[in-house]
Amino acid sequence: MRDITARRLVAERLMRGQDSIETYMQGVCYDVVAYVRYLLGANITPTTLRALEAEQWVPQFDFTAGTIWEGGSIPTGTAVGFERQLTERFSMPPSASVPPTFGASTISC
């Protein structure tokens, strides 16, 4: 699909649940996000779509450069990355473990 207009129409149908991603590709969540971002016009090539898989996409998405998400609505087409944030304690006995907290950031096309 080279035509950006056609790609965007497919992306819109996918994001609205009007079409199944399995019609177009298979993969885990990062692969799906990469494919939809490609459809929306992100700087992702078909070659890169075939070359990377699963967590290999994380550096490409560069969530750390995104906006920190603090709740609220997320615009359609926005990718959200969740990151485990470890406690700042350096020596914590196993019996005093603290549940992890998670942070999230968003990137948009």
C-alpha positions in Angstrom: 0.0 0.0 0.0 2.0 3.0 -1.2 -0.8 5.5 -1.3 -0.9 7.4 2.0 -4.7 8.1 1.6 -5.4 4.4 1.2 -3.1 3.5 4.1 -4.9 6.0 6.4 -8.3 4.6 5.5 -7.1 1.1 6.5 -5.6 2.5 9.8 -8.9 4.3 10.6 -10.9 1.0 10.1 -8.5 -0.9 12.3 -8.5 1.7 15.1 -12.3 1.7 15.0 -12.5 -2.0 15.2 -14.1 -2.2 11.7 -11.4 -4.5 10.4 -9.1 -7.1 11.8 -5.4 -6.6 12.0 -5.0 -10.3 11.2 -6.2 -9.5 7.7 -3.0 -7.5 7.1 -0.3 -8.9 9.4 0.6 -11.1 12.3 2.6 -10.3 15.3 2.7 -9.1 18.9 1.5 -5.7 20.1 4.7 -3.8 19.1 4.4 -5.2 15.6 0.7 -4.1 15.4 1.6 -0.6 16.7 4.4 -0.3 14.1 2.1 -1.4 11.3 -0.6 1.1 12.2 1.9 3.9 12.6 3.2 3.0 9.2 -0.3 3.2 7.8 -0.7 6.6 9.4 2.4 8.0 7.8 5.1 7.5 10.4 8.7 7.3 9.2 8.6 3.5 9.0 9.4 1.7 5.7 8.0 -1.7 4.5 11.5 -3.0 4.8 11.7 -2.0 8.4 8.3 -3.6 9.0 9.7 -6.9 7.8 13.0 -6.6 9.5 12.0 -5.8 13.1 9.8 -7.8 15.4 8.5 -7.7 19.0 10.7 -5.7 21.4 13.1 -4.8 18.6 10.6 -1.9 18.0 11.0 -0.3 21.4 14.1 1.8 20.5 12.4 2.8 17.2 9.4 4.1 19.1 11.6 6.1 21.5 8.9 6.4 24.2 11.4 8.2 26.5 11.2 11.2 24.1 7.4 11.2 24.2 5.0 13.0 26.5 4.5 11.5 29.9 1.0 10.3 30.2 -0.7 11.2 33.5 -4.1 9.7 32.8 -6.9 11.1 30.7 -7.9 10.5 27.1 -5.4 9.3 24.5 -5.8 10.6 21.0 -6.6 8.0 18.3 -3.4 6.8 16.7 -1.2 7.5 19.7 1.2 4.7 20.8 1.6 4.3 24.5 4.6 2.6 26.1 4.5 1.4 29.7 7.7 1.3 31.7 8.4 -0.4 35.0 9.9 2.1 37.3 12.0 0.5 40.0 12.1 1.8 43.6 14.9 4.2 44.4 16.0 2.1 47.3 19.4 0.5 46.7 19.3 -2.2 49.4 15.9 -3.5 50.2 15.5 -6.8 52.0 13.4 -9.3 50.0 10.8 -9.3 52.8 10.3 -5.6 52.4 9.7 -5.6 48.7 7.5 -2.9 47.3 5.2 -3.5 44.4 6.5 -1.9 41.2 5.1 1.3 39.8 4.6 1.9 36.1 5.0 5.0 34.1 3.8 5.6 30.6 4.6 7.9 27.8 2.9 8.5 24.5 4.1 9.2 20.9 2.0 10.4 18.1 2.3 10.2 14.3 
